Amino acid sequence: MTRLTRRSALQFAGASLAAATVPATATADESDDWTVVETPVDSTLHDVADTATTPHAVASGGLVIERTEAGWEVVLQGGPTGNGNDLYGVDTTDDGERLWIVGASGAIGEYDVTTGDLIDRSAPNDFTANFNDVAVTGPAGDADVYVADDSGSIHYSFDNGREGTWDYEAPGSGAGFNAIEFYEDRSGHVIDTNGKVFATDDGVTWNAIGIEDAGVTYYGLDSDAADDVRVSGGNASVFTYDGSQWGLESLGDADLFDVETDGDNGYTVGSGGVIFELDGGEWCQQQTPTGENLFAVARGPVDIAVGSGGEVLER
């Protein structure tokens, strides 16, 4: 089958990037097929994460669902505040015991997946912007928490999100942030809607590292190291950063809403049920039994993609 390799992508010096296209890939073998599983919700699932117990996903209407032996079940309704604010982002502590959830109107929650207890951390410093994504480092109960909003601010707490411990930075031009991810304590990346990627190594100071002239909206982010970053976006674009320059692979014409990799393996997912797998550094398109938009993917003992209409795909 035709495959794309990172080595075959065009490389560009510094933070500049010109238009480039790589032919779309063929589909994978049928043995690699994803399957649709039933869920108890029909609202959009925006994000998913594996935890110390089981995978969890968050949805519009403040819903959190959990994968159990009996299938997916609703474990939280109404979100952290109980007001039913849409939930957009999730992340876990390093031990997987706490699931941090964020969403509309300043919603932030700390959910203990081992006990089912929920702590409402919403509206830090009375901010009630829409929170699009969250990144967490450290253990349960003693975590650093970073929340990206749609007004150009990154809110952070180095004391587990407790009241009075929050501060914020606005590193860009005021454009909203779609995704944030950290690869170690106080080191990570964030992407905005104005074509910028920012990096930090202290959790406070952010520096732009590109991507110039990309020409597409950025949606997904995978931050594995200072020199190992991937960004997914419009026109099926996947950008890769090696610490000094960006490379581009164009996989087709879909919007790619999330990317999750580990070295040369992983996935990116997007509009129309599209899933591409990165296998040994080579991208190939997977067969999927859905046409629904897929907004997030998580890797684990069972790989999971989630999206519109409560859609969950498992592999």
N, C-alpha and C positions, 0 to 999 in steps of 0.2 A: 504494500500500500504506500501511497505518497505520504511522507511525513515532513514536518518542519523541524529543524534543529536550531538551537540557540546559536550555534557556531555559524549557521548560514544567514543569520539576521544581519542587516546592515548596522554598522557601528558608527557612532557619531561622537566627535570630540567634545569634552566639557559638558555643558548643560544645553548645547544646541542640538536640534533634531530636525531633519528635513523629512518630507513625505517619502514613505517607502511601502511597498506591498510585497507580500509573499503569498504564493498561491494557496488557496484553501486546501485543507487536508481531506482525505477519504474517511469513511466511517470505520469504526473498529469492528472486531469480530462479534458475532451474536452472543458468544459466551460471556462477553463483557457487558451485556445489556443492563441498564438500570430498570428498576421496577417501581411502579406507583403503589404507595400504601395508603390506606384509609386514615383520615384524621378526623377529630370531632369538631373541626372548625372549617368555615368556608371563607374566612377573611384572609387577607394577604399575610403570609409569613415573611418577615423581613430579614431575620438572621437566625443562625443556629450555632450551637457550640456543644462539644463533648464535655462532660464533667466527670467528677470522681465517681458518680453513680451511673447516670445514663445521659444520652443527648437531650438537650432542651432547645426549644425554638420559641421565638417571640413574634407576636402578631398585632395587627390593628385591633383596636378595642381593648387594649391592655391585657391581652391573653398570653399566657405562657403554657406551652404544652410539653409533655415529657414522654419519651419513648420507654415503654414498659414491656414486660414479657407478654402482656395481653394486648399490646398495641399502644398507639399514641393516646394520651389522656390529658385533659386540662388540669393543671395544678394551681394556676393562679388566674383570677378574674379581676378585671378593673385596674390592673397595674399597681405600682407602688402607692399611689394616692387614693386608689379606689374610684377614681373619676373616669376610668375607661380611656385614658390617653393612649393613643397609638404608640406601640413600642417598636423601635427601629434597630437597636444595637445590643449586643451581648458580648461579654468576655468573662473569663473565669480567673480566679486566683491561681497561683502556681500549683497548688495542691488540688485544684479542681473542686474544692468544697463549697466555694461561694460563687454564685452566678450573679454578676452585676448586669443590670438591665437599664436602658435609657430610652427616652422617647419624647413625645410632644409635650409642650407646655412645661418644660423643666423637669420631667419625670426621671428620677433616678432611684433604683432600688438595689438592695443587697439581699440576695436570696440564698439561704442555707439549704443546699440540695440534700443534705443528710438528715435534716430535721423538719424541713418545710417552713421554717421561720423566715419572715420577711421584715426587713428594716427599711423604712422610707427615708431616703436621703435627698429628696427632691428639692428643687429651687435653691441651690446653694447661693448664698448672698443675695437672695431674692431674685435671681435670674430665672426667667420662665421662657427662654427661647426654646425652640425645638432642638433637642439633643439627638444627633444623628448616629453617633457611634461612641464606644467606650473602650479603653484599654486599661488593663489592670496588671500590676506586677507585685510579687510578694505573696505571703501566705494568708490564709483566711484570718480575718480579724486584725491584720497588721499590713494592709496593702497600700500601695500608691495607686491612685485612681486618676485617670485622665478622661475628660469628656469633651467631645468636639461638637460645636453647635452650628446652626445654619446662619449665624450672624457674624462669623469670622473670629470667634473666641474659642480658646482651649481652656477649660476649667480643670483645675488639678488640686488634689489633696494628698499630702504625704502622711496623713494620719487616718487612713481608712474611711475617708469621707465624712468624718464626724463634724457636727455643726461647729462653725467658727474656724475651721481649718482649711477652707477653700480659698483659692486665689485664681487669677486668670491672666492669660496673655492673648494678644491679638497680633499674631506675627505677619499677617498678610495685608491685603487691601480692603478687607471687610467682606470678601467673598466667603460663602459658607463652606464648611468642611464636610466632605462626604464620608471619610474613613480615617481612622487613627489606629496605629498598632505599634507596640513596643516589643523589642526582642530581648531586652534585659533591663535591669533596674535603671530607670530614668534615661534610657536610650531607645529612640524609636523614630517614627515618621508619621506625617499626616499629609493628606491631599485635599486641595480645595477645588471649587468649581470654576476657578479662573486660570486653570492650567498650571498650577504651582504645586511642587512637592517640597516639604520642609522637613528638616532633620534636627534632632536634639540629642545631646549626650549628658544633659543635666536635668531634663524634665521641665525646664523653665525657658531657656534660650533656644529660639528656633531660627535656623538659617535655610534660605532657599537653595535647593540643589537642582533646579530644573522644573519642568522640561520645556525648553523654548520651542515654539513653532510646532507643537504637537498637533494642533488643529482638531482635537477631539475633547469631549468631556471625560474626566476621570471619575470612575465609580468605585473600583476595588483596589485594595492595597494589601500587599504581603511584605512585612518587614522582618527579615530573618537575621540581618547584620548590617553594619554600616556600609558594607560593600556587597550586599545581597538583598536587593529590593525589587519587587515587581508591582506594576500598576496596570490595571485593566480599564478599558474605556470604550468609547464609541468606535464604530467601524471595526469591531472585533480586534482592537489593538491591545497588545501586551507589550509594555515597556519594561526593560530590565536594566538595572543600574549596578555597575561593578565597582563603585567607589570613585570613579573618575569620569565615566561616560555612560550615556544611555544608548541602548539598542532597541529596535522596534521589530516586532513581528505582527503582521496583519493576517488574521486567520479567516477573514471573510467580511461580512457586513453587519453582523449582529452587534448589539450593545452588550458588553461583558460587564456584569454588575459586581462580580466578586472573583477573587483569585486567591488560592490557598496552595502553597507549595512547600516542599522541604527538599532543598537541594535541587535535583533534576527531576523530581516527581511531584505530582499534584494535579489540581484542576482549576479551570476557570469556567464560569457559568454565566448565562445571560438570557437575552430576549428570545422568545419563541421556543423555549425548552432546550436551548443550545448548551452542550457541555463539551469542552475540550479537555483531554487528559494529557498531562505532561509525563512522559514515561522515558526515563533515561535521557532527559534533555530534549526529547522530540515530542511535538504536539500532534495529536490526532483527535479527530472528532468522534465522540461517542454516540451510539444510538440511544435515543430517549423516546419513551412512549407518551410524550406530552408536548403540547404547543404553548403551554403557559410560560410566562416569564419566570425565570429562576433568579432569585436575588442573593442567595448565599449558599455556601458549601462548607462542609466540615468533614475532615478526615478522621478516621478512627477504626475500631474493629469493624464497624459498618460505616461506609461513606454515605453522607446524606446531603441532598440538595433540597432547598425549600423555595417556595415562590407564591405566585398569585393563586387565589381561590383555595387557600389551605393546602396547596399541592406539596407533597413530600415524595421525593424519589430516594430509593436506597439501592446500594450496590454492595 
